[in-house]
Amino acid sequence: MKRVKQRAFSAYIFAGLLILGLAVYMARYFSDGNLWAVSRINRGAYSDGILKGGSLADRDGGLLASSSGGVYRYADNFAVRVSSLHVVGDYGGNIGTGALRAFSPELLGYSPIGGTYSRDGHSNPVKLTIDAELQVAARNALAGRRGAVLVMDYTNGEIICMVSSPSFDPVSPPNLALPEYEGAYINRTISSKFTPGSVFKLVTLAAAIENIGGLNSKKFTCTGSTVVDGREVKCSGVHGEQTIELAFANSCNPAFAQISVELGADVLEWYTRALGLLDGHGIDGIPTTYGEITPGKDGSSELAWSGIGQSKNLVSPYAMLRLSAAIANGGVVPDGHLLFKKSGSGGNVRLLKAETAKAIADMMSYNVAYSYGKWNFPNLDIHAKTGTAEVGDKPPHAWFVGFLNDSAHPYAFTVMVENGGGGLSAAGPVANAVLQVAVKGD
């Protein structure tokens, strides 16, 4: 009898382990089954390394890429192929963040119950949120320069434009060893980080609004430079006595150096993180790069330069897009999306208090009226901030970030022209060209 009980007990343990193992397997199956199904070792999903089925289209249904039985094609239009290379990806798998790789389960029509039921290429097209016409407009505006262009609907997170340069035609790739194609596989909008220059003053301004009492009544004097901890901080002009609104419109370095020192290193770093500039962000599972900041010690010149957007600060264009979207949207940014069906289905994250977002938005509007010239952006109610980021002996990176205050066209944008020169002169026209097409296209 004792032996029978021991055997029964052993059987119970074995059955329990079996049930536990099955539960773990089923949990992994439902969480990771899509990855198993589209693994490149799965011959049912791939033929000579090429997806056997599926097609990608832009938001209007225009073909971006398709494959059937291992035979693939890209968009017929050369400009669409080149401008959309990084967001679409390539069938060779060289661009790891492209939709062809990231959304392969959707392309194959995978479901936990039916598996890859579209292995023969009969799945419905996977629509992306991007607009092919905007892609071409952004590429044309960059005119061969290295850079990144992003446009997002700040009410629902749809990314309607994502262009990285340099690019190339995936149908007939050039010699990518040539200097002009260096880094051509990298999507600069999400996988690279750059010195932000004065667009970082959006972060410093947000921290100042919420932490410096009587900020609106303060006066900041600019004589063309100031000295912080024995190091000169130069300005682009001599601005005299200014309010915070004028200091922001003038992008006055001495004023923001003073603000940064008053805030302190811990506060500046905290706001940089809280506003999402240091973290990576997923776009439908596609990872984006992390940012960096080393603000230095309290009272140091490094802290002053960090608050201006120089020193060791590095941010991704996508992180700046999220911040611009939050400012436009009352402090809240929706999850960014590239899959059309998921647009607006994700969560929202509050980056700023509503009153802080409104105060910054008002100042960004004043920037355009006072410093940038509304005539440079005809028919656009644009709120913006420029950045001219010094990067050693090379020409500065040119930034232009902001949004349209337009309920019919609620678009946030980021333009970065690598070593492009002045923010307004180099990046501003790119933003204008793309936004004009976006507005007229609707």
HELIX and SHEET records of a PDB file:
HELIX    1   1 LYS A    2  ALA A   37  1                                  36    
HELIX    2   2 PHE A   78  SER A   83  1                                   6    
HELIX    3   3 LEU A   85  VAL A   88  1                                   4    
HELIX    4   4 ALA A   99  ALA A  102  1                                   4    
HELIX    5   5 SER A  104  LEU A  107  1                                   4    
HELIX    6   6 ALA A  132  LEU A  142  1                                  11    
HELIX    7   7 PRO A  179  TYR A  181  5                                   3    
HELIX    8   8 ARG A  188  SER A  191  1                                   4    
HELIX    9   9 GLY A  197  PHE A  200  5                                   4    
HELIX   10  10 LYS A  201  ASN A  211  1                                  11    
HELIX   11  11 LEU A  215  SER A  217  5                                   3    
HELIX   12  12 ILE A  244  ALA A  249  1                                   6    
HELIX   13  13 ASN A  253  LEU A  263  1                                  11    
HELIX   14  14 ALA A  265  ALA A  274  1                                  10    
HELIX   15  15 SER A  301  ILE A  308  1                                   8    
HELIX   16  16 PRO A  317  ALA A  328  1                                  12    
HELIX   17  17 PHE A  340  LYS A  342  5                                   3    
HELIX   18  18 ALA A  354  ASN A  367  1                                  14    
HELIX   19  19 VAL A  368  TYR A  372  3                                   5    
HELIX   20  20 LYS A  374  ASN A  376  5                                   3    
HELIX   21  21 GLY A  423  ALA A  427  3                                   5    
HELIX   22  22 GLY A  428  GLY A  441  1                                  14    
SHEET    1   A 2 TYR A  46  SER A  47  0                                        
SHEET    2   A 2 ILE A  50  LEU A  51 -1                                        
SHEET    1   B 4 VAL A  71  TYR A  74  0                                        
SHEET    2   B 4 LEU A  63  SER A  68 -1                                        
SHEET    3   B 4 SER A  55  ALA A  57 -1                                        
SHEET    4   B 4 VAL A 126  LYS A 127  1                                        
SHEET    1   C 2 TYR A 110  SER A 111  0                                        
SHEET    2   C 2 GLY A 115  THR A 116 -1                                        
SHEET    1   D 5 ILE A 159  SER A 165  0                                        
SHEET    2   D 5 GLY A 147  ASP A 153 -1                                        
SHEET    3   D 5 TYR A 411  VAL A 417 -1                                        
SHEET    4   D 5 LYS A 394  LEU A 404 -1                                        
SHEET    5   D 5 ILE A 382  VAL A 391 -1                                        
SHEET    1   E 2 PHE A 220  CYS A 222  0                                        
SHEET    2   E 2 GLY A 240  GLN A 242 -1                                        
SHEET    1   F 2 SER A 225  VAL A 228  0                                        
SHEET    2   F 2 ARG A 231  LYS A 234 -1                                        
SHEET    1   G 2 VAL A 332  PRO A 334  0                                        
SHEET    2   G 2 ASN A 348  ARG A 350 -1                                        
END                                                                             
